[in-house]
Amino acid sequence: MEVSVQKGSSPHSSSKEPSYEVVIGNQIESVICDESSCKNASKDYIFSNDLAFLCNTCNRSFPEKSTLQKHQCMLANEKSFVCNLCGRVCLNKNCLEQHHYTHSKKKLLACKMCSRIFSRKSNLQRHLLTHTGEKPFQCDVCNMAFTVKYNWKKHYLTHTMKKPFVCEVCSKEFPRKFSLERHLLTHTGEKPFQCDICNKAFQDKARWANHYRIHTNEKPFVCDICGRAFKERSALGRHLTTHTDEKPFACDLCSKRFNRKYSLIKHNFTHTNEKPVRCNICNKSFFDRSVLKRHLLIHTGEKPFVCDKCGKGFRQKNCLVTHYYTHASKKPFVCDICGKAFCTKRALKNHKDTHTDLKLSV
């Protein structure tokens, strides 16, 4: 089924109501009490990067008013929207009522295909699209269809968004004055936003906020399909594509498909062997800026990922995660020859070499 979306309107599905079953019980998945899961929540916030909401108590800034409200509620330990059974803090009355389903024996909705349980019909209907492959949100400009409204809206802006603000240096166009002002910092090199914990500086508030969550481990962006939380809005956007398997960007050379345009651009470099990003210290070249950013830490000696148990720092997040195993009793890497367990994959590999050496000596 296809639905045409007119400019300035929201897409609506006219499909028949999908089948579901009602179950009763209290052993169900926890529902994330976040504003993104509320029926009346606005989705327009996903296109804003301005951190305009300041906490008067601790001076921390937040990208959405809802995040600030939740933060202030926790500081004040208010009981207005707190679950009296488990103590969970919710943003408003609607979220609290939805959370109460996890404790009650009220009627809940279960997917007949995978048995996953939902407290609201709208969430179940959206989930069912992942099984049927239906794409009810269609662009009326290029006819590309999407399963999730978020992906449709993000795509639709590429056709409709006006860009009246032009950079006088490089002529790049932007839809908002704020975006142009942020872009100009790339020409001046100015970094006015500084982290008060590690003193790292950034060109805009959004990047500063993303970095700050490394220290606080705050994850305000929650997927309303599976409940997984993320530190960055962009990470949530990338995650949403995993529920739909949509890959609208195809390589012209090998037909490999990607869910993001950036991934396609990066993939194209594998055909041309082009490495457009260069380190200005050692002149080493890379496919994309994220790899260069990680490489620069070698020159600066910076280790932004710090263990909160022993203070040891790491350049990469995965190294910190691996390091945490040294503090825990859990040793996930097990030798399939002798059964000995290790904290890290590298330690397991080194251990397996001892088995190889023994065989060679025999």
N, C-alpha and C positions, 0 to 999 in steps of 0.2 A: 504494500500500500504506500502511496506517495502523498505527501501533503505539501502544498505550495504555500510559502510564507511570504506575505506582502511586506514591503518595506515599512519599518516603523511598528510592526506588529509582532506578536509572539506566536510561534507555531503551536498548533493544537492537533492532537491526534483524534481522528474520527473512527478508529478501529473498534471492533467489538470488544467488549470487556473480556479480558483474559481469564482463564479458569484458575481457580485457587481453592484451597480447602481451609476450613476453620479448625484450629486445634485449641485445646485447653491444657494449661500447665504453667508451671513457673520455672522450669529448667530451660531457659531460652538464652539466646545471645544477648549481650548487653547492648542497649541502644545508646549511641553517643549523644549526650545532651549538648548539642552545639547549635548555634543559630542557623547553620546551613541545613539542619534537619527540620526546622520549623516550617510549617505550611506557608506562613506569610513572610518568610525571609526573602529579601531582595537579592537577586543574583548579580546585580550590577556591580557589587563591590569587587568582583574578580578583575575588573578592568582598572582599578584605582591603585596607585602605588604611593599615595601621599599619606604619611603618618601624621594625622592631624589631631589625634586624640591623646591628650597628656594627662597622666595621673597626678592629681594635686598632692598626693601623699608622698610618693617616691620619685616624681618627675620622669617616670618612664613613659615612652611614647608607644602608641599602638596604631596599627593600620585601620582597624575597624572599631566603631563605637561598641559593638557587642563584646569584643575582646577586652576593651577597657572596663566595661561593666562587670564582666566576670572576674577580672583582676581585682577591681575594687571590692567586689563582694567577698572575695577570699581574704583580702586585707582586713576588712571590717568584720569578717566572720558573721555576716548577716544570715538570718534564718528564714528570710522571705521565701526563697526558692531552693530549700535544702531538703533532700529526701530524709524523712524521719526514720527510715529503715536502715539505710547504709551510709547516710551523711553526704551523699553526692551533691555538689553544687550545680544548679542549672541556671540558665540565663533568664528565664521567664516562666510564667505559669504554664504555658503550652508545653515547653520542654520538660518541665517537672511532671506534668500529667502523662506525657509520652513515656518518660522514664519509669513511672509507676507500673507500667505494663510488665516490666521485667520482674516485679515482685508479686503481681496479682495473678488471679486465675481467670482474668477476663479473656474474651474471645480474641485470638490472634490469627494472623493469616500466614499460611505456610505454602511455599512453592512446591508443587507436585513433582517437579523434575529433580530438585536437589534437596528438598526438605528444609530449606532455610526459612526462618521465621521472621515475620515483619509485624509491626504494630499498626502500620498505616497502609491502606490499599494503594496509595500513590507510589510508595516505595516498592511494593511488590510488583506493581505494573511496570515500573521502570526496570526492575530486576529481571522480569520475564523476557524483556527484549534481548537480554544477553543469551538466552536459550534459543529464541525464535529467529534471531538475526534480522528482525524487522528494523527499519530505519525510518521512523515517522517524521523526522525533521529534515525538510528538503530546502535547499537554497533555490530561490526562484530566478537567480541570475545564471548559474552554471549547472543547475540540476544535481549537484552533489548532495548526497543524503547522509544523515548521521543518526545514530542511535540515541546519543545523549545531547540534550539541549545546549549544554556548555560548549561542546565541540562545534555545534551549528553556529552558535552566537559568535564564537571566536573566529570561525571561517567567514561569516557574513560581514564582519567588520572590514575584511580585506576589500570588499566591493563598495561599501557604503561610506566608510569613514573619510571625511574631508580633512585635508592637511593644509590649513592656511598659514601655518607658521614655518618660515623658511630660514635655515641657517645661513648667515651671510658669509661664512667661511667655506663651507663645502656644498651649499645649496640643498642639503637634505631637508625633506619636508616632514612636519609633525602635526598631529591632530590637535594637540593642546599646547598652550604657552608653557606650562610646567615641563612638558617633555622636551621642548626646545631649550629651556633654561638648563635642564639636566644634561642635555647633549653638549651644550657649550662648554661644560666643565671638562669634557674629553679633549677639547682643544687647549684649554688653559692649564690643565693638570691639577687644578684646585681640588682639594678633598676636605670640605668643611665639616664633615660629620665624623667624630672620633669616638671610639669605644673607650669608656671610662674604666674598663677592666684591664685591657691589654694594650691600649693606646693605638690600635690600628685605625687608620683613617679611610674614609670612603667618600665618593663623589655625591651620593644621594642617600636619602633616609631609608629607602627600601633596602639597599644593599647593607646599610648599617644595621637595620633591624634583622635581616637574615643572619648576619654575622653574630649579633647579640644573642640569638637563640642558641648558638653553640654553647654559650656560657650558662644560660638558664634552662636549656633543654625544653623550652616551651614549644608546643606544636598546635598552633591555633587553627590550622586549616584541615578540616575533617571531611573525609569522603562519606557522603550520605548513602552510599550503596553498601559499603563493607565496614565503615567505621574507622578505617585506618587514618591516622593523623600525621601531618607533615609540618615542618618548620617553615616552608616556603609555599606561596600560592602557586608558583610555576610547577613545583613538584607535585602538587595535587592535580594540576591540569594534565601533567604527563601520566600520572597514575590512573586517571579516569579512562584513558584509552585502553588500559589493560582489561577493563570490563567489557569493552565493545569489540576489540580486535580490529578496529578501523585503521586502515593504513592507506590514506588517500594520496600520499606522495610516492610516485613511482619513478625509478631510475630509467632514463631513456636508453641506456646502454645494455643493462642486464635485466631490466624489468623487476628488480628487487623493490619491495614496497616498504614504506616507513610511515609511522604515525605522526611524525613531526617534520616540518620543512627543514629545520636545522639539521636533523639526522640525515636527510637526503643530501644536503649540501656537503656535509662532512663525508658522506659515503662517496660522493663524486670525486673527491680527492684521491680515493684509492685507484681510480681509473687513470687519472692524470699524473699521479705521483707528486702532485703539487703540495707544498708545505708553506702556506702563505704567512704563517705566524712565526716571527723570529725573536729569539732572545737577544736583547740589546747589550747583554754582558758577554756572552760567549758565542753569539751568532748561530746557535743551534736552532734548527727549524722544526716546526710541529704542524700537525694537521689542524688543530683548533686551539682556541684561546684557553680552554680549561686545562689542557695538558701543559701549556706554557705556564699558566698560573701555578700549577703544582711544581713545575721545574724550577721556577724562580725561588721557591722556598729553599732550594739547595744553596743558592747564592746568599740569601738573606739570613739563613740559619733559623728562620722563624718556624715554630712548631705550635700551630694554633689549636690543636686537639690535645687537651690536657686531661690526664686521669685525675678524677676527683678523690681518689683514695690515696695515691702516693705522690701526685704532682708531676709525674713524668709526662713529657710532651712528645707529640708525634706530628709529622707533616701531613699524614693522611688519616682519614677517619677510620678506614678499615684496619689500620695498624693499631689504633686505640681500642677498637672492638676486640681484636685478637689479644691485646695486652690485658684486657679485663679478665680473661680466662685465668691469668696467673694469680688473680686475687680470689677467684671462685674455686670451689672444690670440683666443679664440672670440668672434665677433660674430653672434649667432643671428638678428638682425632685418635682413632683406635687402630693399632696395627693388626692387619688381617692375618698375620703369620703367628704372632705370639700373644695377641690380645692386650698388650701394654697400651695405655692411654696417654695422650699428650695434650698440652694446652694449645699448641699452634701446629699448623700444617707443616711448617718448615721443620719443627722439631721431629715430627713424625717421619718426614722424608729423610732427615739425617739418621734417624733410628733404623729405617729400612735399609739404609746403606750398610749398616753393620751386619744385617742378614746376608746381603750380597757378598760382602767381604769374606764371611765365614764359608759360603759356598765355594768361592774362588780358592780359598786356602785348602779346602778339602779336595 
